[in-house]
């Protein structure tokens, strides 16, 4: 392997990431399924619901019997009895008649709608006054409306949220096939690094990247293991890479990506069997000197990814937000991992001009403020235009300064062909 510094566009870099296949499937218990991605369709064994059921407390009726009914011109039906959840109706309901029913009760034969109890009044002797019309199927959960027997209740590639876990429970899927969660090893390099518990001397800094990167990995639903601090020595770095690659799907190595004589990531990778350097440089700021390598297993069974992230704390985190975390989601089986339109975002109005340089994507840290210039307006939502978009204040600063991230709620993208963004313009701010 030979070292090079060939800067790729973010789009080209993303295509390299897409080429990594999702991880293999495994079986997960229902109570461990949240956040995972289905590797196979979940087929309903029976209709859900099994039969037509009432969606409200009220009266099961024929919709045609209430045609034209209003508060001033009600309809009058005779009640044949009550349907409880535990006791489905043993009778059919004839035209001009109804049956009292509770939410979830099985709809009696001859009925096709439920009028809510709020729109009725008992007159005595079984006569019910109905004060509004209903449409066929109104307030009724129809047989097979959630899922039909023999068809997918959920499809492969679906990310399981609590609501999808509920669907799995409803169709009796106590175990499911899901993509394996990526295992990630985090390595920090640099003779200047000391652990957080140490007191640094002049020229030393505490290791930040191990902890921030591991937190980002875990937040993405993946397993993270930190190997600690590795000195700027080729043999030590090679040994750490080999250890990480033994059981990891991804190795995140920070501090060894710059074009400097002491940066040894490329040299260490050249000693690893099956390693292929895919990129050394991506047109993104901050984070330009990012490395991406693929390491193929000696037996041909799959491949692993090695990222060489910048040592500067802001650069490393921005690269992870924009490219690294979506990559982990991709390995987890999500088909929409790189679709920015689905990332949590707010529509914001830029508070001041921001300059940029053509030929790279700039990702600007911003603080989102409520209208009037104070307060936190960074609540998650899908990005949509707003008449009164909150203000986004750019937090500019050197990539080694943490306060530009701790004070930020989101990142605003400046496209590679733009020379900057003007104050007052509206943009999507991707929440971090």
C-alpha positions in Angstrom: 0.0 0.0 0.0 1.3 3.4 -0.9 0.3 6.6 0.9 -1.4 9.4 -1.0 -3.5 12.5 -0.3 -6.2 12.5 -2.9 -9.2 14.6 -1.7 -12.6 13.1 -2.7 -15.9 14.9 -2.7 -18.3 14.1 0.1 -20.5 12.5 -2.6 -17.7 10.2 -3.8 -16.7 9.4 -0.3 -20.3 8.4 0.5 -20.4 6.1 -2.5 -17.3 4.3 -1.0 -19.3 3.9 2.2 -22.3 2.5 0.4 -20.2 -0.2 -1.1 -19.7 -1.8 2.3 -22.3 -4.5 2.7 -24.7 -4.5 5.7 -23.7 -6.9 8.4 -25.0 -10.4 8.7 -28.4 -11.3 10.2 -29.0 -12.7 13.7 -32.0 -13.5 15.8 -33.2 -11.1 18.4 -35.7 -11.5 21.2 -38.7 -9.1 21.1 -37.6 -7.2 24.1 -34.2 -6.6 22.5 -35.5 -5.5 19.1 -35.9 -1.8 19.6 -33.5 0.2 17.4 -32.5 -2.8 15.3 -33.2 -3.2 11.5 -35.1 -6.2 10.1 -33.1 -8.5 7.9 -36.2 -10.3 6.7 -39.9 -9.6 6.2 -42.2 -10.5 9.2 -45.1 -12.4 7.8 -48.5 -12.2 9.6 -49.7 -15.7 10.6 -53.3 -14.5 10.8 -55.4 -11.4 10.0 -54.9 -8.5 12.4 -57.5 -7.7 13.7 -58.9 -11.2 13.5 -62.4 -9.8 12.9 -64.1 -6.4 12.6 -63.9 -4.7 16.0 -65.3 -1.5 17.5 -62.9 1.4 17.7 -65.1 3.4 20.2 -67.6 2.9 22.9 -71.1 3.4 21.4 -73.6 1.5 19.3 -73.0 -0.9 16.4 -75.3 0.1 13.6 -76.0 -0.1 9.9 -74.7 3.1 8.5 -77.6 3.3 6.1 -80.0 3.5 9.1 -78.5 6.8 10.2 -78.4 8.5 6.8 -79.3 12.2 7.2 -79.4 12.0 11.0 -78.6 15.3 12.8 -79.0 17.0 16.2 -82.3 18.5 15.0 -83.5 15.5 13.0 -82.2 12.4 14.9 -82.8 8.7 13.9 -84.3 6.3 16.4 -83.1 2.6 16.6 -84.0 -0.2 18.9 -81.2 -1.8 20.9 -81.0 -5.6 20.8 -78.4 -6.0 23.6 -74.8 -5.3 24.6 -71.6 -6.6 23.2 -68.6 -6.9 25.6 -65.1 -7.9 24.7 -65.4 -11.1 26.6 -68.7 -12.0 25.1 -69.0 -11.6 21.3 -72.6 -11.1 20.0 -74.5 -14.3 19.4 -77.2 -12.4 17.5 -77.4 -10.6 14.2 -78.6 -7.0 14.0 -81.6 -6.4 11.7 -82.2 -3.1 9.8 -83.5 -0.4 12.1 -81.9 -1.9 15.1 -78.5 -1.6 16.9 -76.3 -3.1 19.7 -74.4 -1.4 22.5 -70.7 -2.1 22.1 -67.5 -1.3 23.9 -64.1 -0.5 22.4 -62.6 -3.7 21.0 -65.9 -5.5 21.0 -66.5 -7.8 18.0 -68.9 -6.2 15.5 -72.2 -8.1 15.4 -73.4 -9.6 12.1 -75.4 -7.0 10.1 -73.5 -3.9 11.4 -70.9 -1.9 9.6 -70.2 1.2 11.7 -70.1 2.5 15.3 -71.8 5.7 16.4 -70.0 7.2 19.4 -71.9 7.2 22.7 -71.6 11.0 22.9 -73.9 11.3 19.9 -76.6 9.2 21.3 -79.3 9.3 24.1 -81.2 6.5 25.7 -84.9 7.2 25.7 -85.9 4.1 27.6 -87.5 0.8 26.7 -84.5 0.0 24.4 -85.0 3.0 22.1 -81.8 4.9 21.3 -81.8 8.4 19.8 -78.9 8.8 17.2 -77.9 12.4 16.6 -75.5 12.2 13.7 -74.9 10.1 10.6 -71.9 7.7 10.2 -70.2 6.3 7.2 -69.7 2.5 6.6 -66.5 1.5 8.5 -66.5 4.6 10.7 -65.1 3.8 14.2 -64.5 0.2 13.2 -61.2 -1.6 13.0 -61.7 -3.8 10.0 -60.5 -7.4 9.8 -56.9 -7.5 8.4 -56.7 -3.7 8.4 -53.3 -3.8 10.3 -52.0 -7.0 8.6 -53.4 -9.7 6.5 -52.5 -13.4 6.9 -49.6 -14.5 4.6 -48.5 -10.9 3.9 -45.7 -8.8 5.4 -46.6 -7.0 8.6 -43.2 -5.3 8.5 -40.7 -5.5 5.6 -36.9 -6.1 5.6 -34.9 -2.9 6.1 -37.4 -1.4 8.6 -35.8 0.2 11.6 -37.7 -1.0 14.7 -39.0 1.8 16.8 -41.3 1.2 19.8 -44.4 1.3 17.5 -42.9 -1.4 15.3 -42.1 -3.5 18.3 -45.8 -3.2 19.2 -46.6 -4.6 15.7 -44.3 -7.5 16.2 -46.0 -8.3 19.5 -49.4 -8.0 17.9 -48.6 -10.6 15.2 -46.9 -12.9 17.7 -43.3 -12.4 16.5 -41.4 -13.1 19.7 -38.2 -13.4 17.9 -37.1 -11.6 14.7 -34.2 -11.7 12.2 -32.3 -8.4 12.4 -29.0 -7.1 11.2 -26.2 -7.4 13.7 -25.3 -4.2 15.4 -21.8 -3.1 14.4 -18.9 -3.6 16.8 -16.6 -0.6 16.9 -13.2 -0.2 18.4 -11.9 3.3 19.2 -8.2 4.1 19.2 -6.6 7.5 20.0 -3.1 8.2 18.9 -0.6 10.8 20.0 2.4 11.2 22.3 0.8 14.4 23.7 -2.3 12.6 25.0 -2.9 11.6 28.6 -6.0 10.0 30.2 -8.8 12.3 31.5 -7.8 11.4 35.1 -4.2 12.6 34.6 -3.0 16.2 35.1 -1.4 17.3 31.8 1.9 19.0 31.7 2.6 21.8 29.2 2.4 20.3 25.7 0.0 17.6 26.8 -3.8 17.3 26.5 -6.4 15.0 27.9 -7.8 12.3 25.5 -11.2 13.6 24.4 -11.8 11.6 21.2 -11.9 8.2 22.8 -14.9 9.2 24.9 -16.7 11.4 22.4 -16.4 8.9 19.6 -17.5 6.0 21.8 -20.5 8.0 22.9 -21.5 8.7 19.3 -21.1 5.0 18.5 -23.3 3.9 21.3 -25.9 6.6 20.5 -26.0 5.0 17.0 -27.0 1.7 18.6 -23.6 0.1 18.2 -21.1 -1.6 20.5 -18.1 0.5 21.4 -14.8 -0.6 22.9 -11.9 1.8 23.6 -8.3 0.5 23.3 -6.9 3.6 24.9 -4.0 5.8 23.9 -1.4 4.6 21.4 1.9 6.4 21.0 3.2 7.7 17.7 5.1 4.6 17.0 4.6 2.5 13.9 4.9 -0.9 15.7 2.5 0.2 18.5 0.0 1.5 16.0 0.1 -1.7 13.9 -0.4 -3.8 17.0 -3.4 -1.7 18.1 -4.9 -2.0 14.6 -4.5 -5.7 14.6 -6.1 -6.0 18.0 -9.0 -3.9 17.0 -9.6 -5.7 13.7 -9.7 -9.1 15.5 -13.3 -8.6 16.6 -14.5 -5.2 15.2 -16.5 -4.3 12.2 -15.1 -0.8 12.3 -12.0 0.7 13.8 -12.0 4.4 14.5 -8.5 5.8 14.8 -8.2 9.4 15.7 -5.1 11.5 15.4 -3.3 9.8 12.6 -4.7 11.2 9.4 -2.9 14.5 8.7 -0.1 14.8 6.2 2.7 15.0 8.7 5.9 13.0 9.2 4.6 11.6 12.6 1.2 10.4 11.2 1.6 6.7 10.7 -1.8 5.4 10.0 -1.2 4.8 6.3 2.1 3.1 7.0 0.5 0.9 9.7 -2.3 -0.1 7.3 0.3 -1.1 4.7 1.4 -3.8 7.1 -2.1 -5.3 7.5 -2.9 -8.2 5.2 -5.9 -7.5 3.0 -5.9 -3.8 3.7 -6.8 -1.4 0.9 -6.6 2.4 1.2 -9.8 3.8 -0.3 -9.4 7.5 0.4 -7.1 9.9 2.2 -8.9 13.2 2.1 -12.5 14.3 1.8 -13.6 17.8 0.7 -15.2 18.6 4.0 -14.5 21.3 6.6 -13.7 20.6 9.3 -12.3 17.1 8.7 -10.5 17.2 5.4 -7.7 14.7 6.1 -10.0 11.8 6.9 -8.7 8.3 5.9 -10.9 5.4 4.8 -9.6 1.8 4.4 -11.1 -1.6 3.8 -9.6 -4.7 5.3 -10.8 -7.9 3.7 -10.8 -11.1 5.9 -8.1 -13.6 5.0 -10.7 -16.3 4.4 -12.7 -14.0 2.1 -15.6 -13.7 4.6 -16.5 -10.1 4.6 -14.6 -6.9 5.2 -14.0 -4.4 7.9 -13.6 -0.6 7.8 -10.8 1.5 9.2 -11.3 5.2 9.6 -8.5 7.6 10.2 -10.1 10.6 11.8 -8.5 14.0 12.5 -7.1 14.4 16.0 -8.7 17.8 16.4 -11.8 17.2 18.5 -14.2 19.3 16.5 -13.1 17.8 13.2 -13.4 14.3 14.4 -16.9 14.8 15.7 -18.2 16.7 12.7 -16.9 13.9 10.4 -18.7 11.4 12.6 -22.0 13.4 12.6 -21.9 13.8 8.8 -20.4 10.5 7.6 -19.5 8.2 10.4 -22.8 7.7 12.1 -24.7 7.3 8.8 -22.2 4.7 7.9 -22.8 2.8 11.1 -26.6 3.0 10.4 -25.8 1.6 6.9 -23.9 -1.4 8.3 -26.9 -1.9 10.7 -29.1 -2.5 7.7 -30.8 0.9 7.3 -31.5 1.7 3.6 -32.1 5.4 4.3 -28.9 6.0 6.3 -27.4 8.6 3.9 -30.7 10.3 3.1 -30.3 13.7 4.7 -33.9 14.6 4.2 -34.8 12.1 6.9 -32.2 13.4 9.5 -33.6 15.2 12.5 -33.5 18.9 11.5 -35.0 22.3 12.0 -35.6 25.0 9.3 -33.6 28.0 10.5 -32.8 31.5 9.4 -29.1 32.4 9.5 -28.3 35.2 11.8 -25.2 36.4 10.0 -23.1 36.0 6.8 -20.8 32.9 6.7 -18.0 32.8 4.2 -16.8 29.5 2.6 -14.3 28.3 0.1 -15.5 26.6 -3.2 -14.5 23.0 -3.7 -15.5 21.7 -0.2 -18.5 21.3 1.9 -18.5 23.4 5.0 -20.5 22.3 8.0 -21.0 25.2 10.3 -21.9 24.7 14.0 -24.9 26.9 15.0 -26.9 27.7 18.1 -30.6 27.8 17.5 -32.5 30.6 19.2 -36.2 31.2 19.6 -37.7 34.3 18.0 -36.5 37.3 19.9 -32.9 36.1 20.3 -33.0 34.0 23.4 -34.0 30.6 24.5 -33.5 27.1 23.0 -35.5 26.3 19.9 -33.7 23.2 19.0 -36.5 20.6 19.4 -36.3 17.7 16.8 -38.5 17.6 13.8 -38.4 16.7 10.2 -37.1 19.8 8.3 -40.0 21.8 6.9 -40.2 25.4 5.8 -41.6 27.7 8.5 -43.1 31.2 8.3 -41.2 32.1 11.5 -38.1 30.0 11.4 -35.9 30.3 14.5 -32.6 32.1 14.2 -29.3 30.2 13.8 -26.2 31.8 15.2 -23.0 30.5 13.7 -20.3 29.4 16.2 -17.1 29.9 14.4 -13.8 28.8 15.8 -10.7 26.6 15.5 -11.3 22.9 15.1 -9.4 22.2 18.3 -11.9 24.1 20.4 -14.7 22.2 22.1 -16.9 25.2 23.0 -18.1 25.5 19.3 -19.7 22.1 19.7 -20.9 22.3 23.3 -22.7 25.5 22.5 -24.1 24.2 19.2 -27.5 22.6 18.6 -27.0 21.7 14.9 -24.9 21.8 11.8 -25.7 23.9 8.7 -24.2 22.7 5.4 -22.6 25.0 2.9 -22.5 23.3 -0.5 -19.1 22.8 -2.2 -19.9 25.2 -5.1 -21.1 28.0 -2.7 -18.9 30.9 -1.5 -20.9 31.2 1.7 -24.3 31.8 3.0 -26.0 35.2 3.6 -27.7 36.5 6.7 -31.5 36.0 6.6 -31.4 33.0 4.3 -33.2 29.8 5.4 -31.5 26.4 5.6 -31.9 23.0 7.1 -30.0 22.7 10.4 -29.2 19.1 11.2 -29.5 18.5 15.0 -26.5 17.1 16.8 
